[in-house]
Amino acid sequence: MKSVFLLACVLTMMVPAIATTQPAPSQPVPSQPMYVVAYVDVLASAAARAAASLRQYRGASRGEPGALRIDVYSQSGRASGFAIVEAWRDGAAYEAHRQAAAIERLRRDLNPLQLAPPDVRVQSAYSLRPGMGEDKNAMTLLVHVDVIPTFLADYERIAKNYIEGTRGESGLLGLDVLQTLPPHTNHLTVVEKWVDAAALEAHQRTAIARTYREALNPMLGALYDERIYRKLD
């Protein structure tokens, strides 16, 4: 009986220790800027209604405390695909936004229109550089990169070469790389802005772009998800 009691005590002591080994859910870090990329897909017949709701959301959210950037994009060649790219001063500002009236209204408006709930990725800065303004012909490329975790250090090396080489190209308006919060730091979003479609295609033909894609291919844990957008007016 004594041995059973001792075993029970040991197991009780182990429970907290085991629990602490589980990965914590992604939570915004209070003191650093938060970046949010959300993909919205709606029924083809509902594209105009969804665009109106997203414009309303954009205007209301830009007036919230801590909002640094709220942009909405329409997918090129697919009017029912949208993306929202946001920057918030810190985790507290983003958490307050999540409870705000603007986002609650957007959820209600999109619910009967959407093909699936928005795919929302909360991220921090991986590599940022102030970009230039963009006109109506500008093309925005959003790329979701899912690297197998064991290759994350290798990705840092090839991404550095790609970022440095691409930022020197003419026609580029901006290139940022965002990284999903722990424990999913192997998920990244590459945001590229080009003056027009011709500049984007010229870049895709360069040796730096081809070398990057070839080196990245064996490191991927999921399809290389690349989508082209224009900013919603």
N, C-alpha and C positions, 0 to 999 in steps of 0.2 A: 504493500500500500504506500509505503514511504517513497519507493522508487517512482510510482505512478504520480504522486504529488510533485516530486521534483521535475519529472518530465513535463507536466502541465505548466509549471512555473517557467521552464526554459522556453517552451513554445510561446507562452504569453509574452515573454521578453523579446522573442524574435519577431513578432508581428509588426511592431513599429519599424524595425530595421528593414524588413522586407518591403514594407510599404514605401519607404523612402527611396528604394531603388527604381520605382516606377517612374517613367518620364512625366514631367509636369506638363500640363496643357499649355499651349501658346498663350502668353499673356504679354500685353504691351509693357515695355520698360518705361516707368514713369518719367524719367529724365531725358529721354532721347526722342527725336522726331519719329513719328509713325507714318508709314506709307501704306496705302491700301489700294489694291487693284482688284476690281470686281468685274466679272464677265456676266452679262445679262443676255439671255436668249429667249425670245418671245415668238408667238405664232406669227407667221408671215402677214396675216390679215390685221394684226394688232401693232404693226411697226410704228405707225403714225401716233397712235395713242400712247405707246410706250415712250416714244421720243418726247412727247409733250410732258409726260410725268417726270422724265429724267431732267428736262430743262427746269421744271419747277423745283425739283429736288436740288439741282445745282445752285440755283439762285438763293434758295433758303439756306443751304448749308454754308455757302460762302460768307454769310453774315454771322455764323456761330463763332464764339470765342475759340481761338487756337487754330482756326482754319487757315492753312498756308496756301493750299491749291486744291481746287475741285474742278476737274475737267471731265467732260463726257464725250465719248467718241462713238461714231457709227461705223460698222464694219464695211470695208470696201467690197462691193459686189454682193452684199448680203444685208439688206436694209433692216432685217429683224435681229441682227446681232449688234450688241452695244458693249462698251467698256467704260468703267468709271475709274479714274486715277486720282487719288487724293493724297494730300500731305497734311499732317497735323503736327502742331507744335510739340506735343508730347503724349504719353500714354493717357494721362488724365483727360486731356482735351478730346482724344478719340473716344474714350469710354463715355464721356458726357454726350458726345455726338450720337453714340449708339442708342442712347435713351431719348434723343431729341424728337420733336414732332416731325421734322422733315423726313427722317429715315422711316419713322413709323408710317407716315402717309405713303411713302414710296412702296413699302412692303404691301400695303393694302391695295394700292393701284396696280402693282405688277402681278399680284397673286392670281387673278383670273386670266392673265395674258401670257404668263411665262410657260416655257416648255419644262423648266425645272427651276428650283430655287437658284438665285445668283451664286456664282462660285466666287467667294470672297477670300482674298489672300492678304493677311496682315504682315507687313514686312518692315525691315529696317534698311538703312543705307549700306550697300556693299561698295559701290563706287559712284560718286556723284560729281557733276561739274555743271556750273550755271550754263543754261542754254540760251539760245537766241530766240526771238519771237518767231511766230509762224503765221503764214498767210493761208488763204483758203485752199491753195494747191498743195499744202504740206501733207506729207504722208507720215503716219505714226505706226511704227512696227512694235507690237507687243509679242514677246517670245517667252513662253514658260519653259524653263530648262530644269529637268528633273535628273540630277546626277546621282548615280549609285554612291551611297555614303563613303565607301572606301576610296572613291576617286575624287573626293572634294578637294584635297590638296593639289591634285593634278589639274583640276579645273581652274584653280587660282592661277596657276602658271600660264595656261593657254588663254584664259580670259584676260590676263594682264597684257599679253601681246596683242590680242584682238582689240581691246579698249584703246590702248596707246596708238595702235596703227590706224584705227578707224577715226579717232578724234582729230586726226590730221587731214582728213579728206575734205575736199570742197563739196558743198551741197549738204553737209551734215549740220543740223540745227541743235542737236542735243543727243547725248548717249548716257543713260543712267542704268545701273544694275542694282536691283533690290534683292534682299535675301529674307526668306521666310523666318519667322521667329522660332527659337528652339521649341520642340526637338527636331523640327523639319528644316534645318538649315541647308540641306542639300537641294532645296527647291528655290529657284531664283527666277526673277523676271527681268528681262532685258528690254529697256524702253529706248527705241531709236526714233528720232524725228529727222526727216529729210525734206528738202525744199519742194520736191515733186517726185513723181513716179520714175522719171528718167534718172534722177540722182540715186534713188534707191536701187534701181536695176544696175546702174554703173558700179555701185558699191558691191553688189552681190557677185559681180564678175571678177572682182579683185582677188589677188593671191591671198591677201590677209583674210578675207571672208571664207574662201575655199579651204584654206589651211585650218582655220578655226573649226569649221564644220566637220572636216575629215578627222581631226584630232578628237573632237568631242563625241563623235558617233559611238565609239565603243564604251564610253563612260555613261551613257544614258540609261536610266531606269524606266523611261516612258517615252512615248512619241515626242519628237521635237515639235512643239506646238507654236507655230508662227502665224500671226494674223495681222492684216493691214487695216488701218483705220484712218478716218478723217475726223477732225474735231467737229462736233455737232454745233451748229450756229445758235 
